[in-house]
Amino acid sequence: MKNKAGFRPGDILVILLCLALVVLSFVFIKAHGGGKKTLVIMGMGKEYSYSMDHDGTYEVQGRLGTSVIEVSDGKVRFVESPCPTKSCVQHAPISSVGEWSACLPNEILVQIEGNESDKVDALSF
């Protein structure tokens, strides 16, 4: 027997199951989605890679001296640097794939690399 909208009781059940599958898929992909994030630090012609899964502090030699970079709670930031303006230290922490921060006077670049599927944009919702 159909209701006014033309749906049978089984149709409504199938629609609800499909919606639940979409929501559960999104939650699973977000929780286990793809690759790990990697912190890449470049300075003085050398490149270092560190997992973003673990907190840590890294000292990197640059043209002017040693810069200190911190990974904490999945975010990366310059803690100390010998540059004159300290704008790298004042910069907000970075945390997403593709983001970068640099101390230009000390010639040090930090960048987060990983799977592009880790990014969520407006179309993902």
ZATI-170457 format. One record per atom (N, C-alpha, C): residue number from 1; residue in one letter; chain; atom name; x, y, z. Coordinates in Angstrom, 1 decimal. Example, Ala and Ser with C-alpha at 12.3 -4.5 7.8 and 13.67 -1.06 7.14 Angstrom:
2
PT  seq  type  mol  atom       X       Y       Z
PT    1     A    A     N    13.2    -5.7     7.8
PT    1     A    A    CA    12.3    -4.5     7.8
PT    1     A    A     C    13.2    -3.3     7.8
PT    2     S    A     N    12.8    -2.2     7.1
PT    2     S    A    CA    13.7    -1.1     7.1
PT    2     S    A     C    12.9     0.0     7.9
This chain:
125
PT  seq  type  mol  atom       X       Y       Z
PT    1     M    A     N     0.8    -1.2     0.0
PT    1     M    A    CA     0.0     0.0     0.0
PT    1     M    A     C     0.9     1.2     0.0
PT    2     K    A     N     0.6     2.2    -0.9
PT    2     K    A    CA     1.4     3.4    -1.0
PT    2     K    A     C     0.8     4.5    -0.2
PT    3     N    A     N     1.6     5.5     0.4
PT    3     N    A    CA     1.1     6.6     1.0
PT    3     N    A     C     0.9     7.8     0.0
PT    4     K    A     N     0.6     8.9     0.5
PT    4     K    A    CA     0.3    10.1    -0.4
PT    4     K    A     C     1.5    10.5    -1.2
PT    5     A    A     N     2.8    10.3    -0.7
PT    5     A    A    CA     4.0    10.6    -1.5
PT    5     A    A     C     4.3     9.6    -2.5
PT    6     G    A     N     3.7     8.4    -2.5
PT    6     G    A    CA     4.0     7.4    -3.5
PT    6     G    A     C     5.1     6.4    -3.0
PT    7     F    A     N     5.4     6.5    -1.7
PT    7     F    A    CA     6.4     5.6    -1.2
PT    7     F    A     C     5.7     4.4    -0.5
PT    8     R    A     N     6.3     3.2    -0.6
PT    8     R    A    CA     5.9     2.1     0.2
PT    8     R    A     C     6.7     2.0     1.4
PT    9     P    A     N     6.3     1.3     2.5
PT    9     P    A    CA     7.1     1.3     3.7
PT    9     P    A     C     8.6     0.8     3.5
PT   10     G    A     N     8.8    -0.1     2.5
PT   10     G    A    CA    10.1    -0.7     2.2
PT   10     G    A     C    11.0     0.4     1.6
PT   11     D    A     N    10.4     1.3     0.8
PT   11     D    A    CA    11.1     2.4     0.1
PT   11     D    A     C    11.8     3.3     1.2
PT   12     I    A     N    11.0     3.7     2.2
PT   12     I    A    CA    11.5     4.5     3.2
PT   12     I    A     C    12.6     3.9     4.0
PT   13     L    A     N    12.5     2.6     4.3
PT   13     L    A    CA    13.6     1.8     4.9
PT   13     L    A     C    14.8     1.9     4.1
PT   14     V    A     N    14.7     1.6     2.8
PT   14     V    A    CA    15.9     1.6     1.9
PT   14     V    A     C    16.6     3.0     1.9
PT   15     I    A     N    15.8     4.1     1.9
PT   15     I    A    CA    16.3     5.5     1.9
PT   15     I    A     C    17.1     5.7     3.2
PT   16     L    A     N    16.5     5.4     4.3
PT   16     L    A    CA    17.1     5.6     5.6
PT   16     L    A     C    18.4     4.8     5.7
PT   17     L    A     N    18.4     3.5     5.2
PT   17     L    A    CA    19.7     2.7     5.3
PT   17     L    A     C    20.7     3.4     4.4
PT   18     C    A     N    20.4     3.9     3.2
PT   18     C    A    CA    21.4     4.6     2.4
PT   18     C    A     C    21.9     5.8     3.0
PT   19     L    A     N    21.1     6.6     3.7
PT   19     L    A    CA    21.6     7.8     4.4
PT   19     L    A     C    22.5     7.4     5.5
PT   20     A    A     N    22.2     6.4     6.2
PT   20     A    A    CA    23.0     5.9     7.3
PT   20     A    A     C    24.4     5.4     6.8
PT   21     L    A     N    24.4     4.7     5.7
PT   21     L    A    CA    25.6     4.3     5.1
PT   21     L    A     C    26.5     5.4     4.7
PT   22     V    A     N    25.9     6.5     4.1
PT   22     V    A    CA    26.7     7.7     3.7
PT   22     V    A     C    27.3     8.3     4.9
PT   23     V    A     N    26.6     8.5     6.0
PT   23     V    A    CA    27.1     9.1     7.2
PT   23     V    A     C    28.2     8.3     7.8
PT   24     L    A     N    28.0     7.0     7.9
PT   24     L    A    CA    29.0     6.1     8.5
PT   24     L    A     C    30.2     6.1     7.7
PT   25     S    A     N    30.1     6.1     6.3
PT   25     S    A    CA    31.3     6.1     5.5
PT   25     S    A     C    32.1     7.4     5.7
PT   26     F    A     N    31.4     8.5     5.8
PT   26     F    A    CA    32.1     9.8     6.0
PT   26     F    A     C    32.9     9.7     7.4
PT   27     V    A     N    32.2     9.2     8.4
PT   27     V    A    CA    32.9     9.1     9.7
PT   27     V    A     C    34.1     8.2     9.7
PT   28     F    A     N    34.0     7.1     9.0
PT   28     F    A    CA    35.1     6.1     8.9
PT   28     F    A     C    36.2     6.7     8.1
PT   29     I    A     N    35.9     7.4     7.0
PT   29     I    A    CA    37.0     8.0     6.2
PT   29     I    A     C    37.7     9.1     6.9
PT   30     K    A     N    37.0     9.9     7.7
PT   30     K    A    CA    37.6    10.9     8.5
PT   30     K    A     C    38.4    10.4     9.6
PT   31     A    A     N    38.0     9.3    10.2
PT   31     A    A    CA    38.8     8.7    11.3
PT   31     A    A     C    40.0     7.9    10.8
PT   32     H    A     N    39.9     7.2     9.7
PT   32     H    A    CA    41.0     6.4     9.2
PT   32     H    A     C    41.4     6.8     7.8
PT   33     G    A     N    41.2     8.0     7.5
PT   33     G    A    CA    41.3     8.4     6.1
PT   33     G    A     C    42.7     8.6     5.6
PT   34     G    A     N    43.1     7.6     4.9
PT   34     G    A    CA    44.3     7.8     4.1
PT   34     G    A     C    45.6     7.8     4.8
PT   35     G    A     N    46.5     8.6     4.3
PT   35     G    A    CA    47.9     8.6     4.8
PT   35     G    A     C    48.1     9.4     6.0
PT   36     K    A     N    49.3     9.3     6.5
PT   36     K    A    CA    49.8    10.1     7.7
PT   36     K    A     C    50.4    11.4     7.2
PT   37     K    A     N    50.3    12.4     8.1
PT   37     K    A    CA    50.9    13.7     7.8
PT   37     K    A     C    52.4    13.6     8.2
PT   38     T    A     N    53.2    14.2     7.4
PT   38     T    A    CA    54.7    14.2     7.6
PT   38     T    A     C    55.1    15.7     7.6
PT   39     L    A     N    55.9    16.0     8.6
PT   39     L    A    CA    56.6    17.3     8.7
PT   39     L    A     C    57.9    17.3     7.9
PT   40     V    A     N    58.1    18.1     6.9
PT   40     V    A    CA    59.3    18.2     6.2
PT   40     V    A     C    60.0    19.5     6.5
PT   41     I    A     N    61.2    19.5     7.0
PT   41     I    A    CA    62.0    20.7     7.3
PT   41     I    A     C    63.2    20.8     6.3
PT   42     M    A     N    63.3    21.9     5.7
PT   42     M    A    CA    64.4    22.2     4.8
PT   42     M    A     C    65.2    23.3     5.2
PT   43     G    A     N    66.5    23.1     5.3
PT   43     G    A    CA    67.4    24.2     5.7
PT   43     G    A     C    68.9    23.8     5.4
PT   44     M    A     N    69.6    24.8     4.9
PT   44     M    A    CA    71.1    24.6     4.6
PT   44     M    A     C    71.3    23.4     3.7
PT   45     G    A     N    70.4    23.3     2.7
PT   45     G    A    CA    70.6    22.3     1.7
PT   45     G    A     C    70.2    20.9     2.2
PT   46     K    A     N    69.7    20.7     3.4
PT   46     K    A    CA    69.3    19.4     3.9
PT   46     K    A     C    67.8    19.4     4.1
PT   47     E    A     N    67.3    18.1     4.0
PT   47     E    A    CA    65.9    17.9     4.2
PT   47     E    A     C    65.7    16.9     5.3
PT   48     Y    A     N    64.8    17.2     6.2
PT   48     Y    A    CA    64.5    16.2     7.3
PT   48     Y    A     C    63.0    16.0     7.3
PT   49     S    A     N    62.6    14.7     7.6
PT   49     S    A    CA    61.2    14.3     7.6
PT   49     S    A     C    60.9    13.7     9.0
PT   50     Y    A     N    59.7    14.1     9.6
PT   50     Y    A    CA    59.3    13.7    10.9
PT   50     Y    A     C    57.8    13.4    10.8
PT   51     S    A     N    57.4    12.4    11.5
PT   51     S    A    CA    55.9    12.0    11.6
PT   51     S    A     C    55.2    13.1    12.5
PT   52     M    A     N    54.0    13.5    12.0
PT   52     M    A    CA    53.2    14.4    12.8
PT   52     M    A     C    52.4    13.7    13.9
PT   53     D    A     N    52.6    12.4    14.0
PT   53     D    A    CA    51.8    11.6    15.0
PT   53     D    A     C    52.4    11.8    16.4
PT   54     H    A     N    53.7    12.2    16.5
PT   54     H    A    CA    54.4    12.4    17.8
PT   54     H    A     C    54.8    13.8    18.0
PT   55     D    A     N    54.6    14.3    19.2
PT   55     D    A    CA    55.1    15.6    19.6
PT   55     D    A     C    56.6    15.6    19.7
PT   56     G    A     N    57.2    16.7    19.4
PT   56     G    A    CA    58.6    16.8    19.5
PT   56     G    A     C    59.1    18.2    19.2
PT   57     T    A     N    60.4    18.4    19.5
PT   57     T    A    CA    61.1    19.7    19.3
PT   57     T    A     C    62.3    19.4    18.5
PT   58     Y    A     N    62.5    20.2    17.4
PT   58     Y    A    CA    63.6    19.9    16.5
PT   58     Y    A     C    64.4    21.2    16.3
PT   59     E    A     N    65.7    21.1    16.4
PT   59     E    A    CA    66.7    22.2    16.2
PT   59     E    A     C    67.2    22.0    14.8
PT   60     V    A     N    67.2    23.1    14.0
PT   60     V    A    CA    67.6    23.1    12.6
PT   60     V    A     C    68.6    24.2    12.4
PT   61     Q    A     N    69.8    23.9    11.9
PT   61     Q    A    CA    70.8    24.9    11.6
PT   61     Q    A     C    70.4    25.7    10.3
PT   62     G    A     N    70.4    27.0    10.4
PT   62     G    A    CA    70.1    27.9     9.2
PT   62     G    A     C    71.3    28.8     9.0
PT   63     R    A     N    71.1    29.7     8.0
PT   63     R    A    CA    72.2    30.6     7.7
PT   63     R    A     C    72.6    31.5     8.8
PT   64     L    A     N    71.6    32.0     9.7
PT   64     L    A    CA    71.9    32.9    10.8
PT   64     L    A     C    72.2    32.1    12.1
PT   65     G    A     N    71.8    30.9    12.2
PT   65     G    A    CA    71.9    30.1    13.4
PT   65     G    A     C    70.9    29.0    13.5
PT   66     T    A     N    70.6    28.7    14.7
PT   66     T    A    CA    69.7    27.5    15.0
PT   66     T    A     C    68.2    28.0    15.2
PT   67     S    A     N    67.3    27.4    14.5
PT   67     S    A    CA    65.9    27.6    14.7
PT   67     S    A     C    65.3    26.4    15.4
PT   68     V    A     N    64.3    26.6    16.3
PT   68     V    A    CA    63.7    25.5    17.0
PT   68     V    A     C    62.3    25.4    16.5
PT   69     I    A     N    61.9    24.2    16.1
PT   69     I    A    CA    60.6    24.0    15.5
PT   69     I    A     C    59.9    22.9    16.4
PT   70     E    A     N    58.6    23.2    16.8
PT   70     E    A    CA    57.9    22.3    17.7
PT   70     E    A     C    56.7    21.7    17.0
PT   71     V    A     N    56.5    20.4    17.3
PT   71     V    A    CA    55.3    19.7    16.9
PT   71     V    A     C    54.5    19.4    18.1
PT   72     S    A     N    53.3    19.9    18.2
PT   72     S    A    CA    52.5    19.6    19.4
PT   72     S    A     C    51.0    19.5    19.0
PT   73     D    A     N    50.4    18.4    19.4
PT   73     D    A    CA    48.9    18.2    19.1
PT   73     D    A     C    48.6    18.4    17.6
PT   74     G    A     N    49.5    17.9    16.8
PT   74     G    A    CA    49.3    17.9    15.3
PT   74     G    A     C    49.5    19.3    14.7
PT   75     K    A     N    50.1    20.2    15.4
PT   75     K    A    CA    50.4    21.5    14.9
PT   75     K    A     C    51.9    21.8    14.9
PT   76     V    A     N    52.4    22.6    14.0
PT   76     V    A    CA    53.8    22.9    13.9
PT   76     V    A     C    54.0    24.4    13.9
PT   77     R    A     N    55.0    24.8    14.7
PT   77     R    A    CA    55.3    26.2    14.7
PT   77     R    A     C    56.8    26.4    15.0
PT   78     F    A     N    57.3    27.6    14.7
PT   78     F    A    CA    58.7    28.0    15.0
PT   78     F    A     C    58.6    28.5    16.5
PT   79     V    A     N    59.4    28.0    17.4
PT   79     V    A    CA    59.5    28.4    18.8
PT   79     V    A     C    60.5    29.5    19.0
PT   80     E    A     N    61.7    29.3    18.3
PT   80     E    A    CA    62.8    30.2    18.5
PT   80     E    A     C    63.5    30.3    17.1
PT   81     S    A     N    64.0    31.5    16.8
PT   81     S    A    CA    64.8    31.7    15.6
PT   81     S    A     C    65.7    32.9    15.8
PT   82     P    A     N    66.9    32.9    15.2
PT   82     P    A    CA    67.8    34.0    15.3
PT   82     P    A     C    67.6    35.2    14.4
PT   83     C    A     N    66.5    35.1    13.7
PT   83     C    A    CA    66.2    36.2    12.7
PT   83     C    A     C    65.8    37.5    13.4
PT   84     P    A     N    66.0    38.7    12.8
PT   84     P    A    CA    65.8    39.9    13.5
PT   84     P    A     C    64.4    40.3    13.8
PT   85     T    A     N    63.4    39.9    12.9
PT   85     T    A    CA    62.0    40.3    13.2
PT   85     T    A     C    61.2    39.3    13.9
PT   86     K    A     N    61.6    38.1    14.0
PT   86     K    A    CA    60.9    37.0    14.7
PT   86     K    A     C    59.5    36.8    14.1
PT   87     S    A     N    59.2    37.2    12.9
PT   87     S    A    CA    57.9    37.0    12.3
PT   87     S    A     C    57.5    35.5    12.1
PT   88     C    A     N    58.5    34.6    12.0
PT   88     C    A    CA    58.3    33.2    11.9
PT   88     C    A     C    57.8    32.7    13.2
PT   89     V    A     N    58.3    33.2    14.3
PT   89     V    A    CA    57.8    32.8    15.6
PT   89     V    A     C    56.4    33.3    15.9
PT   90     Q    A     N    56.1    34.4    15.4
PT   90     Q    A    CA    54.8    35.0    15.6
PT   90     Q    A     C    53.7    34.5    14.7
PT   91     H    A     N    54.1    33.7    13.7
PT   91     H    A    CA    53.2    33.1    12.7
PT   91     H    A     C    52.3    32.1    13.4
PT   92     A    A     N    51.1    31.9    13.0
PT   92     A    A    CA    50.2    30.9    13.6
PT   92     A    A     C    50.7    29.5    13.3
PT   93     P    A     N    50.5    28.6    14.2
PT   93     P    A    CA    50.9    27.2    13.9
PT   93     P    A     C    50.2    26.7    12.6
PT   94     I    A     N    50.8    25.7    11.9
PT   94     I    A    CA    50.2    25.1    10.7
PT   94     I    A     C    49.8    23.7    11.1
PT   95     S    A     N    48.8    23.1    10.4
PT   95     S    A    CA    48.4    21.8    10.8
PT   95     S    A     C    47.8    21.0     9.6
PT   96     S    A     N    47.6    21.6     8.5
PT   96     S    A    CA    47.0    20.9     7.3
PT   96     S    A     C    48.0    20.6     6.2
PT   97     V    A     N    47.7    19.5     5.5
PT   97     V    A    CA    48.5    19.1     4.4
PT   97     V    A     C    48.6    20.3     3.4
PT   98     G    A     N    49.8    20.6     3.0
PT   98     G    A    CA    50.1    21.6     2.0
PT   98     G    A     C    50.4    23.0     2.6
PT   99     E    A     N    50.2    23.1     3.9
PT   99     E    A    CA    50.5    24.4     4.6
PT   99     E    A     C    52.0    24.4     4.8
PT  100     W    A     N    52.6    25.6     4.9
PT  100     W    A    CA    54.0    25.8     5.1
PT  100     W    A     C    54.2    27.1     5.9
PT  101     S    A     N    55.4    27.1     6.5
PT  101     S    A    CA    55.9    28.3     7.2
PT  101     S    A     C    57.4    28.4     7.0
PT  102     A    A     N    57.9    29.6     7.1
PT  102     A    A    CA    59.3    29.8     6.8
PT  102     A    A     C    59.9    30.9     7.6
PT  103     C    A     N    61.2    30.7     7.8
PT  103     C    A    CA    62.0    31.8     8.4
PT  103     C    A     C    63.0    32.2     7.2
PT  104     L    A     N    62.6    33.2     6.5
PT  104     L    A    CA    63.3    33.6     5.3
PT  104     L    A     C    64.7    34.0     5.6
PT  105     P    A     N    64.9    34.9     6.6
PT  105     P    A    CA    66.3    35.3     6.9
PT  105     P    A     C    67.3    34.1     7.2
PT  106     N    A     N    66.7    33.1     7.9
PT  106     N    A    CA    67.5    32.0     8.3
PT  106     N    A     C    67.4    30.9     7.3
PT  107     E    A     N    66.7    31.1     6.3
PT  107     E    A    CA    66.6    30.1     5.1
PT  107     E    A     C    66.1    28.7     5.6
PT  108     I    A     N    65.0    28.7     6.4
PT  108     I    A    CA    64.4    27.4     6.8
PT  108     I    A     C    63.0    27.4     6.4
PT  109     L    A     N    62.5    26.3     5.8
PT  109     L    A    CA    61.2    26.1     5.4
PT  109     L    A     C    60.6    24.8     6.1
PT  110     V    A     N    59.4    24.9     6.6
PT  110     V    A    CA    58.7    23.8     7.2
PT  110     V    A     C    57.4    23.6     6.4
PT  111     Q    A     N    57.1    22.4     6.1
PT  111     Q    A    CA    55.9    22.1     5.3
PT  111     Q    A     C    55.3    20.8     5.7
PT  112     I    A     N    54.0    20.7     5.7
PT  112     I    A    CA    53.3    19.5     6.0
PT  112     I    A     C    52.9    18.8     4.7
PT  113     E    A     N    53.3    17.5     4.6
PT  113     E    A    CA    53.0    16.7     3.4
PT  113     E    A     C    52.2    15.5     3.9
PT  114     G    A     N    51.4    15.0     2.9
PT  114     G    A    CA    50.6    13.8     3.2
PT  114     G    A     C    49.7    13.6     2.0
PT  115     N    A     N    48.7    12.8     2.3
PT  115     N    A    CA    47.7    12.5     1.3
PT  115     N    A     C    46.7    13.7     1.1
PT  116     E    A     N    46.4    14.0    -0.1
PT  116     E    A    CA    45.5    15.1    -0.4
PT  116     E    A     C    44.1    14.7     0.1
PT  117     S    A     N    43.8    13.4     0.3
PT  117     S    A    CA    42.5    13.0     0.8
PT  117     S    A     C    42.3    13.4     2.2
PT  118     D    A     N    43.4    13.9     2.9
PT  118     D    A    CA    43.2    14.3     4.3
PT  118     D    A     C    42.6    15.7     4.4
PT  119     K    A     N    42.6    16.4     3.2
PT  119     K    A    CA    41.9    17.7     3.2
PT  119     K    A     C    40.4    17.6     3.1
PT  120     V    A     N    39.7    18.4     3.8
PT  120     V    A    CA    38.3    18.5     3.7
PT  120     V    A     C    37.9    19.9     3.2
PT  121     D    A     N    37.1    19.9     2.2
PT  121     D    A    CA    36.7    21.3     1.7
PT  121     D    A     C    35.2    21.4     1.7
PT  122     A    A     N    34.7    22.5     1.2
PT  122     A    A    CA    33.3    22.8     1.2
PT  122     A    A     C    32.5    21.7     0.5
PT  123     L    A     N    33.1    21.1    -0.6
PT  123     L    A    CA    32.3    20.1    -1.4
PT  123     L    A     C    32.3    18.8    -0.7
PT  124     S    A     N    33.1    18.6     0.3
PT  124     S    A    CA    33.1    17.3     1.0
PT  124     S    A     C    31.8    17.1     1.9
PT  125     F    A     N    31.2    18.2     2.2
PT  125     F    A    CA    30.0    18.1     3.1
PT  125     F    A     C    28.8    18.0     2.2
